[in-house]
Amino acid sequence: MTRKHSPGAHVCLTVTKRGSVATILINRPYAGNAIDAGVRKALQSASADLNADPNIRTVVLTGAGEDGFSSGLDLPELASLPPDGVAALALDMRKTCEAIQSINAVTLAALKGGCIGAALELALHCDIRVGRADLRVGFPGIGIGLVPGAAGIERLSRIAGLGPAQALYLTGGIISAERAFMLGMITNVFGPSEFEAAVADFAGHLAQLPAVAARELKDLLRMAAKGAIAPEAGAQALARCFSEGDAGERLRAMFEGPEPGTALH
Protein backbone atom coordinates (compact mmCIF):
# COMPACT_ATOMS: atom_id res chain seq x y z
CA MET A 1 0.00 0.00 0.00
CA THR A 2 1.30 3.44 -0.93
CA ARG A 3 0.21 6.69 0.65
CA LYS A 4 1.13 10.06 -0.80
CA HIS A 5 1.96 13.08 1.32
CA SER A 6 2.09 16.38 -0.56
CA PRO A 7 0.71 19.87 -0.01
CA GLY A 8 0.78 20.72 -3.70
CA ALA A 9 0.64 19.36 -7.23
CA HIS A 10 3.87 17.38 -6.89
CA VAL A 11 3.96 14.37 -4.60
CA CYS A 12 6.94 15.29 -2.46
CA LEU A 13 6.85 12.19 -0.26
CA THR A 14 5.43 8.68 -0.49
CA VAL A 15 4.98 6.01 2.17
CA THR A 16 4.80 2.40 1.00
CA LYS A 17 3.89 -0.46 3.33
CA ARG A 18 4.79 -4.06 2.59
CA GLY A 19 3.97 -6.33 5.48
CA SER A 20 5.65 -4.97 8.60
CA VAL A 21 8.11 -2.74 6.67
CA ALA A 22 7.28 0.83 5.62
CA THR A 23 9.40 2.88 3.24
CA ILE A 24 9.40 6.68 3.35
CA LEU A 25 10.60 8.07 0.02
CA ILE A 26 11.58 11.73 -0.33
CA ASN A 27 10.29 12.33 -3.84
CA ARG A 28 11.78 15.51 -5.31
CA PRO A 29 14.44 14.16 -7.67
CA TYR A 30 13.99 17.18 -9.94
CA ALA A 31 15.28 19.30 -7.02
CA GLY A 32 17.90 16.91 -5.67
CA ASN A 33 15.32 15.67 -3.13
CA ALA A 34 15.86 18.97 -1.32
CA ILE A 35 13.94 19.32 1.93
CA ASP A 36 11.46 22.19 1.61
CA ALA A 37 8.43 23.10 3.73
CA GLY A 38 6.31 20.49 1.95
CA VAL A 39 8.75 17.69 2.65
CA ARG A 40 9.12 18.72 6.28
CA LYS A 41 5.35 18.79 6.80
CA ALA A 42 4.94 15.45 5.00
CA LEU A 43 7.70 13.79 7.07
CA GLN A 44 6.10 14.96 10.29
CA SER A 45 2.69 13.67 9.15
CA ALA A 46 4.11 10.35 7.94
CA SER A 47 5.91 9.79 11.26
CA ALA A 48 2.67 10.28 13.19
CA ASP A 49 0.76 8.00 10.80
CA LEU A 50 3.34 5.22 11.15
CA ASN A 51 3.25 5.46 14.94
CA ALA A 52 -0.49 4.85 14.73
CA ASP A 53 0.05 1.57 12.86
CA PRO A 54 1.04 -1.22 15.29
CA ASN A 55 1.82 -3.57 12.42
CA ILE A 56 4.85 -1.56 11.24
CA ARG A 57 8.06 -2.87 12.78
CA THR A 58 10.68 -1.23 10.53
CA VAL A 59 10.75 2.08 8.65
CA VAL A 60 13.20 2.70 5.80
CA LEU A 61 13.97 6.33 4.93
CA THR A 62 15.44 6.98 1.48
CA GLY A 63 15.36 9.31 -1.51
CA ALA A 64 13.94 8.95 -5.02
CA GLY A 65 16.13 8.55 -8.09
CA GLU A 66 19.67 7.30 -8.48
CA ASP A 67 21.60 10.51 -7.91
CA GLY A 68 21.31 10.94 -4.18
CA PHE A 69 19.46 10.71 -0.91
CA SER A 70 19.02 14.47 -0.54
CA SER A 71 20.96 17.67 -1.15
CA GLY A 72 19.75 19.14 2.14
CA LEU A 73 17.60 22.20 2.67
CA ASP A 74 15.92 23.77 -0.32
CA LEU A 75 18.30 26.71 -0.85
CA PRO A 76 15.92 28.89 -2.92
CA GLU A 77 13.38 28.60 -0.10
CA LEU A 78 16.05 29.46 2.47
CA ALA A 79 17.32 32.44 0.46
CA SER A 80 13.81 33.91 0.21
CA LEU A 81 13.34 34.22 3.97
CA PRO A 82 14.13 37.07 6.39
CA PRO A 83 16.24 36.20 9.46
CA ASP A 84 13.21 35.42 11.65
CA GLY A 85 11.86 33.19 8.89
CA VAL A 86 15.20 31.38 8.73
CA ALA A 87 15.00 30.74 12.48
CA ALA A 88 11.46 29.38 12.09
CA LEU A 89 12.61 27.10 9.26
CA ALA A 90 15.46 25.75 11.42
CA LEU A 91 13.03 25.01 14.25
CA ASP A 92 10.71 23.26 11.80
CA MET A 93 13.64 21.16 10.53
CA ARG A 94 14.51 20.24 14.12
CA LYS A 95 10.85 19.27 14.66
CA THR A 96 11.08 17.07 11.55
CA CYS A 97 14.23 15.34 12.81
CA GLU A 98 12.58 14.77 16.18
CA ALA A 99 9.52 13.30 14.43
CA ILE A 100 11.74 10.75 12.68
CA GLN A 101 13.50 10.00 15.97
CA SER A 102 10.13 9.49 17.70
CA ILE A 103 9.00 6.71 15.35
CA ASN A 104 8.36 3.62 17.48
CA ALA A 105 9.51 1.17 14.81
CA VAL A 106 13.21 0.66 14.15
CA THR A 107 14.31 3.24 11.56
CA LEU A 108 16.85 2.54 8.83
CA ALA A 109 18.27 5.31 6.63
CA ALA A 110 19.27 3.96 3.20
CA LEU A 111 21.75 6.52 1.89
CA LYS A 112 23.14 6.87 -1.63
CA GLY A 113 24.88 9.54 -3.66
CA GLY A 114 24.82 12.84 -1.84
CA CYS A 115 23.51 13.19 1.71
CA ILE A 116 24.32 16.77 2.55
CA GLY A 117 23.61 19.29 5.29
CA ALA A 118 20.09 19.03 6.70
CA ALA A 119 19.62 15.69 4.94
CA LEU A 120 22.50 14.28 6.97
CA GLU A 121 20.99 15.80 10.12
CA LEU A 122 17.78 13.95 9.27
CA ALA A 123 19.58 10.65 8.63
CA LEU A 124 21.49 10.96 11.91
CA HIS A 125 18.14 10.82 13.72
CA CYS A 126 17.44 7.32 12.36
CA ASP A 127 18.43 4.34 14.47
CA ILE A 128 20.69 2.78 11.83
CA ARG A 129 22.25 4.11 8.62
CA VAL A 130 23.61 2.12 5.68
CA GLY A 131 25.24 3.51 2.56
CA ARG A 132 25.75 2.76 -1.10
CA ALA A 133 29.41 2.75 -2.09
CA ASP A 134 29.04 6.08 -3.93
CA LEU A 135 27.72 7.84 -0.81
CA ARG A 136 29.15 11.26 0.02
CA VAL A 137 28.20 13.02 3.25
CA GLY A 138 29.08 16.31 4.86
CA PHE A 139 28.13 19.76 6.03
CA PRO A 140 29.49 22.20 3.43
CA GLY A 141 27.30 25.06 4.63
CA ILE A 142 30.14 26.98 6.27
CA GLY A 143 31.51 27.66 2.78
CA ILE A 144 28.51 29.89 2.06
CA GLY A 145 28.18 31.22 5.59
CA LEU A 146 25.67 28.74 7.02
CA VAL A 147 25.60 26.62 10.17
CA PRO A 148 23.45 23.53 10.85
CA GLY A 149 20.37 24.36 12.88
CA ALA A 150 18.47 21.09 13.34
CA ALA A 151 20.28 19.19 16.11
CA GLY A 152 22.86 17.69 13.77
CA ILE A 153 25.76 18.98 15.84
CA GLU A 154 24.61 17.10 18.94
CA ARG A 155 23.87 13.90 17.03
CA LEU A 156 27.11 13.79 15.08
CA SER A 157 29.20 14.61 18.15
CA ARG A 158 27.68 11.64 19.97
CA ILE A 159 27.94 9.25 17.03
CA ALA A 160 31.36 10.09 15.59
CA GLY A 161 32.96 11.94 18.51
CA LEU A 162 33.58 15.63 19.06
CA GLY A 163 36.89 15.79 17.17
CA PRO A 164 35.63 14.34 13.86
CA ALA A 165 32.43 16.36 14.18
CA GLN A 166 34.38 19.58 14.65
CA ALA A 167 36.54 18.81 11.63
CA LEU A 168 33.58 17.94 9.44
CA TYR A 169 31.65 21.07 10.37
CA LEU A 170 34.48 23.58 10.42
CA THR A 171 36.14 22.47 7.18
CA GLY A 172 32.92 21.96 5.27
CA GLY A 173 34.47 18.82 3.84
CA ILE A 174 32.62 16.01 2.08
CA ILE A 175 33.65 12.49 3.02
CA SER A 176 33.25 9.10 1.35
CA ALA A 177 31.16 6.14 2.40
CA GLU A 178 34.33 4.40 3.57
CA ARG A 179 35.28 7.32 5.81
CA ALA A 180 31.70 7.63 7.12
CA PHE A 181 31.83 3.92 7.98
CA MET A 182 35.10 4.39 9.86
CA LEU A 183 33.53 7.19 11.89
CA GLY A 184 30.48 5.10 12.76
CA MET A 185 28.11 7.32 10.79
CA ILE A 186 26.98 4.32 8.76
CA THR A 187 27.14 0.66 9.74
CA ASN A 188 27.36 -1.01 6.32
CA VAL A 189 28.50 -0.13 2.81
CA PHE A 190 26.91 -1.95 -0.15
CA GLY A 191 27.87 -1.95 -3.81
CA PRO A 192 25.49 -0.25 -6.28
CA SER A 193 24.26 -3.52 -7.77
CA GLU A 194 23.41 -5.04 -4.38
CA PHE A 195 22.19 -1.93 -2.56
CA GLU A 196 18.42 -2.25 -2.96
CA ALA A 197 18.35 -5.98 -2.20
CA ALA A 198 20.68 -5.53 0.77
CA VAL A 199 18.51 -2.76 2.23
CA ALA A 200 15.40 -4.93 1.79
CA ASP A 201 17.11 -7.86 3.54
CA PHE A 202 18.35 -5.59 6.35
CA ALA A 203 14.87 -4.12 6.85
CA GLY A 204 13.32 -7.58 6.82
CA HIS A 205 15.74 -8.76 9.49
CA LEU A 206 14.92 -5.76 11.70
CA ALA A 207 11.20 -6.37 11.24
CA GLN A 208 11.61 -9.89 12.64
CA LEU A 209 13.14 -8.74 15.92
CA PRO A 210 11.02 -9.40 19.04
CA ALA A 211 8.70 -6.39 19.17
CA VAL A 212 8.78 -5.68 22.90
CA ALA A 213 12.58 -5.99 23.13
CA ALA A 214 13.01 -3.66 20.15
CA ARG A 215 10.65 -1.11 21.70
CA GLU A 216 12.38 -1.25 25.07
CA LEU A 217 15.81 -0.95 23.46
CA LYS A 218 14.73 2.14 21.54
CA ASP A 219 13.48 3.74 24.76
CA LEU A 220 16.74 2.94 26.58
CA LEU A 221 18.82 4.29 23.70
CA ARG A 222 16.81 7.53 23.75
CA MET A 223 17.58 7.83 27.47
CA ALA A 224 21.25 7.13 26.82
CA ALA A 225 21.36 9.91 24.21
CA LYS A 226 20.21 12.36 26.88
CA GLY A 227 22.47 11.08 29.65
CA ALA A 228 22.82 8.12 31.99
CA ILE A 229 20.18 5.39 32.18
CA ALA A 230 18.79 4.96 35.69
CA PRO A 231 19.40 1.43 37.03
CA GLU A 232 15.69 0.85 37.58
CA ALA A 233 14.91 1.86 33.98
CA GLY A 234 17.05 -0.91 32.56
CA ALA A 235 15.78 -3.42 35.10
CA GLN A 236 12.14 -2.58 34.39
CA ALA A 237 12.74 -2.73 30.64
CA LEU A 238 14.20 -6.21 30.98
CA ALA A 239 11.26 -7.28 33.14
CA ARG A 240 8.82 -6.07 30.49
CA CYS A 241 10.56 -8.31 27.96
CA PHE A 242 9.14 -11.16 30.06
CA SER A 243 5.83 -9.69 31.23
CA GLU A 244 4.81 -8.12 27.90
CA GLY A 245 7.12 -9.90 25.48
CA ASP A 246 8.01 -13.51 24.82
CA ALA A 247 11.50 -13.66 26.31
CA GLY A 248 10.44 -16.39 28.72
CA GLU A 249 9.01 -18.56 25.95
CA ARG A 250 12.12 -18.06 23.84
CA LEU A 251 14.43 -19.06 26.67
CA ARG A 252 12.38 -22.13 27.46
CA ALA A 253 12.39 -23.08 23.77
CA MET A 254 16.20 -22.81 23.75
CA PHE A 255 16.70 -25.13 26.68
CA GLU A 256 13.58 -27.27 26.88
CA GLY A 257 11.93 -27.04 23.47
CA PRO A 258 8.72 -25.09 22.79
CA GLU A 259 5.47 -26.04 24.46
CA PRO A 260 2.97 -27.68 22.05
CA GLY A 261 1.09 -25.09 20.05
CA THR A 262 3.43 -22.23 20.99
CA ALA A 263 4.40 -19.81 18.22
CA LEU A 264 7.22 -17.33 18.73
CA HIS A 265 7.22 -13.94 16.98
C-alpha positions as CSV (number, residue, x, y, z in Angstrom):
1,M,0.0,0.0,0.0
2,T,1.3,3.4,-0.9
3,R,0.2,6.7,0.7
4,K,1.1,10.1,-0.8
5,H,2.0,13.1,1.3
6,S,2.1,16.4,-0.6
7,P,0.7,19.9,0.0
8,G,0.8,20.7,-3.7
9,A,0.6,19.4,-7.2
10,H,3.9,17.4,-6.9
11,V,4.0,14.4,-4.6
12,C,6.9,15.3,-2.5
13,L,6.8,12.2,-0.3
14,T,5.4,8.7,-0.5
15,V,5.0,6.0,2.2
16,T,4.8,2.4,1.0
17,K,3.9,-0.5,3.3
18,R,4.8,-4.1,2.6
19,G,4.0,-6.3,5.5
20,S,5.7,-5.0,8.6
21,V,8.1,-2.7,6.7
22,A,7.3,0.8,5.6
23,T,9.4,2.9,3.2
24,I,9.4,6.7,3.4
25,L,10.6,8.1,0.0
26,I,11.6,11.7,-0.3
27,N,10.3,12.3,-3.8
28,R,11.8,15.5,-5.3
29,P,14.4,14.2,-7.7
30,Y,14.0,17.2,-9.9
31,A,15.3,19.3,-7.0
32,G,17.9,16.9,-5.7
33,N,15.3,15.7,-3.1
34,A,15.9,19.0,-1.3
35,I,13.9,19.3,1.9
36,D,11.5,22.2,1.6
37,A,8.4,23.1,3.7
38,G,6.3,20.5,1.9
39,V,8.8,17.7,2.6
40,R,9.1,18.7,6.3
41,K,5.3,18.8,6.8
42,A,4.9,15.5,5.0
43,L,7.7,13.8,7.1
44,Q,6.1,15.0,10.3
45,S,2.7,13.7,9.2
46,A,4.1,10.3,7.9
47,S,5.9,9.8,11.3
48,A,2.7,10.3,13.2
49,D,0.8,8.0,10.8
50,L,3.3,5.2,11.1
51,N,3.2,5.5,14.9
52,A,-0.5,4.9,14.7
53,D,0.1,1.6,12.9
54,P,1.0,-1.2,15.3
55,N,1.8,-3.6,12.4
56,I,4.8,-1.6,11.2
57,R,8.1,-2.9,12.8
58,T,10.7,-1.2,10.5
59,V,10.8,2.1,8.6
60,V,13.2,2.7,5.8
61,L,14.0,6.3,4.9
62,T,15.4,7.0,1.5
63,G,15.4,9.3,-1.5
64,A,13.9,8.9,-5.0
65,G,16.1,8.6,-8.1
66,E,19.7,7.3,-8.5
67,D,21.6,10.5,-7.9
68,G,21.3,10.9,-4.2
69,F,19.5,10.7,-0.9
70,S,19.0,14.5,-0.5
71,S,21.0,17.7,-1.2
72,G,19.7,19.1,2.1
73,L,17.6,22.2,2.7
74,D,15.9,23.8,-0.3
75,L,18.3,26.7,-0.8
76,P,15.9,28.9,-2.9
77,E,13.4,28.6,-0.1
78,L,16.1,29.5,2.5
79,A,17.3,32.4,0.5
80,S,13.8,33.9,0.2
81,L,13.3,34.2,4.0
82,P,14.1,37.1,6.4
83,P,16.2,36.2,9.5
84,D,13.2,35.4,11.7
85,G,11.9,33.2,8.9
86,V,15.2,31.4,8.7
87,A,15.0,30.7,12.5
88,A,11.5,29.4,12.1
89,L,12.6,27.1,9.3
90,A,15.5,25.7,11.4
91,L,13.0,25.0,14.3
92,D,10.7,23.3,11.8
93,M,13.6,21.2,10.5
94,R,14.5,20.2,14.1
95,K,10.9,19.3,14.7
96,T,11.1,17.1,11.6
97,C,14.2,15.3,12.8
98,E,12.6,14.8,16.2
99,A,9.5,13.3,14.4
100,I,11.7,10.7,12.7
101,Q,13.5,10.0,16.0
102,S,10.1,9.5,17.7
103,I,9.0,6.7,15.3
104,N,8.4,3.6,17.5
105,A,9.5,1.2,14.8
106,V,13.2,0.7,14.1
107,T,14.3,3.2,11.6
108,L,16.8,2.5,8.8
109,A,18.3,5.3,6.6
110,A,19.3,4.0,3.2
111,L,21.8,6.5,1.9
112,K,23.1,6.9,-1.6
113,G,24.9,9.5,-3.7
114,G,24.8,12.8,-1.8
115,C,23.5,13.2,1.7
116,I,24.3,16.8,2.5
117,G,23.6,19.3,5.3
118,A,20.1,19.0,6.7
119,A,19.6,15.7,4.9
120,L,22.5,14.3,7.0
121,E,21.0,15.8,10.1
122,L,17.8,13.9,9.3
123,A,19.6,10.7,8.6
124,L,21.5,11.0,11.9
125,H,18.1,10.8,13.7
126,C,17.4,7.3,12.4
127,D,18.4,4.3,14.5
128,I,20.7,2.8,11.8
129,R,22.3,4.1,8.6
130,V,23.6,2.1,5.7
131,G,25.2,3.5,2.6
132,R,25.8,2.8,-1.1
133,A,29.4,2.8,-2.1
134,D,29.0,6.1,-3.9
135,L,27.7,7.8,-0.8
136,R,29.2,11.3,0.0
137,V,28.2,13.0,3.3
138,G,29.1,16.3,4.9
139,F,28.1,19.8,6.0
140,P,29.5,22.2,3.4
141,G,27.3,25.1,4.6
142,I,30.1,27.0,6.3
143,G,31.5,27.7,2.8
144,I,28.5,29.9,2.1
145,G,28.2,31.2,5.6
146,L,25.7,28.7,7.0
147,V,25.6,26.6,10.2
148,P,23.4,23.5,10.9
149,G,20.4,24.4,12.9
150,A,18.5,21.1,13.3
151,A,20.3,19.2,16.1
152,G,22.9,17.7,13.8
153,I,25.8,19.0,15.8
154,E,24.6,17.1,18.9
155,R,23.9,13.9,17.0
156,L,27.1,13.8,15.1
157,S,29.2,14.6,18.1
158,R,27.7,11.6,20.0
159,I,27.9,9.3,17.0
160,A,31.4,10.1,15.6
161,G,33.0,11.9,18.5
162,L,33.6,15.6,19.1
163,G,36.9,15.8,17.2
164,P,35.6,14.3,13.9
165,A,32.4,16.4,14.2
166,Q,34.4,19.6,14.6
167,A,36.5,18.8,11.6
168,L,33.6,17.9,9.4
169,Y,31.6,21.1,10.4
170,L,34.5,23.6,10.4
171,T,36.1,22.5,7.2
172,G,32.9,22.0,5.3
173,G,34.5,18.8,3.8
174,I,32.6,16.0,2.1
175,I,33.7,12.5,3.0
176,S,33.3,9.1,1.4
177,A,31.2,6.1,2.4
178,E,34.3,4.4,3.6
179,R,35.3,7.3,5.8
180,A,31.7,7.6,7.1
181,F,31.8,3.9,8.0
182,M,35.1,4.4,9.9
183,L,33.5,7.2,11.9
184,G,30.5,5.1,12.8
185,M,28.1,7.3,10.8
186,I,27.0,4.3,8.8
187,T,27.1,0.7,9.7
188,N,27.4,-1.0,6.3
189,V,28.5,-0.1,2.8
190,F,26.9,-1.9,-0.1
191,G,27.9,-1.9,-3.8
192,P,25.5,-0.3,-6.3
193,S,24.3,-3.5,-7.8
194,E,23.4,-5.0,-4.4
195,F,22.2,-1.9,-2.6
196,E,18.4,-2.3,-3.0
197,A,18.3,-6.0,-2.2
198,A,20.7,-5.5,0.8
199,V,18.5,-2.8,2.2
200,A,15.4,-4.9,1.8
201,D,17.1,-7.9,3.5
202,F,18.3,-5.6,6.3
203,A,14.9,-4.1,6.9
204,G,13.3,-7.6,6.8
205,H,15.7,-8.8,9.5
206,L,14.9,-5.8,11.7
207,A,11.2,-6.4,11.2
208,Q,11.6,-9.9,12.6
209,L,13.1,-8.7,15.9
210,P,11.0,-9.4,19.0
211,A,8.7,-6.4,19.2
212,V,8.8,-5.7,22.9
213,A,12.6,-6.0,23.1
214,A,13.0,-3.7,20.1
215,R,10.6,-1.1,21.7
216,E,12.4,-1.2,25.1
217,L,15.8,-1.0,23.5
218,K,14.7,2.1,21.5
219,D,13.5,3.7,24.8
220,L,16.7,2.9,26.6
221,L,18.8,4.3,23.7
222,R,16.8,7.5,23.8
223,M,17.6,7.8,27.5
224,A,21.3,7.1,26.8
225,A,21.4,9.9,24.2
226,K,20.2,12.4,26.9
227,G,22.5,11.1,29.7
228,A,22.8,8.1,32.0
229,I,20.2,5.4,32.2
230,A,18.8,5.0,35.7
231,P,19.4,1.4,37.0
232,E,15.7,0.8,37.6
233,A,14.9,1.9,34.0
234,G,17.1,-0.9,32.6
235,A,15.8,-3.4,35.1
236,Q,12.1,-2.6,34.4
237,A,12.7,-2.7,30.6
238,L,14.2,-6.2,31.0
239,A,11.3,-7.3,33.1
240,R,8.8,-6.1,30.5
241,C,10.6,-8.3,28.0
242,F,9.1,-11.2,30.1
243,S,5.8,-9.7,31.2
244,E,4.8,-8.1,27.9
245,G,7.1,-9.9,25.5
246,D,8.0,-13.5,24.8
247,A,11.5,-13.7,26.3
248,G,10.4,-16.4,28.7
249,E,9.0,-18.6,26.0
250,R,12.1,-18.1,23.8
251,L,14.4,-19.1,26.7
252,R,12.4,-22.1,27.5
253,A,12.4,-23.1,23.8
254,M,16.2,-22.8,23.7
255,F,16.7,-25.1,26.7
256,E,13.6,-27.3,26.9
257,G,11.9,-27.0,23.5
258,P,8.7,-25.1,22.8
259,E,5.5,-26.0,24.5
260,P,3.0,-27.7,22.1
261,G,1.1,-25.1,20.1
262,T,3.4,-22.2,21.0
263,A,4.4,-19.8,18.2
264,L,7.2,-17.3,18.7
265,H,7.2,-13.9,17.0
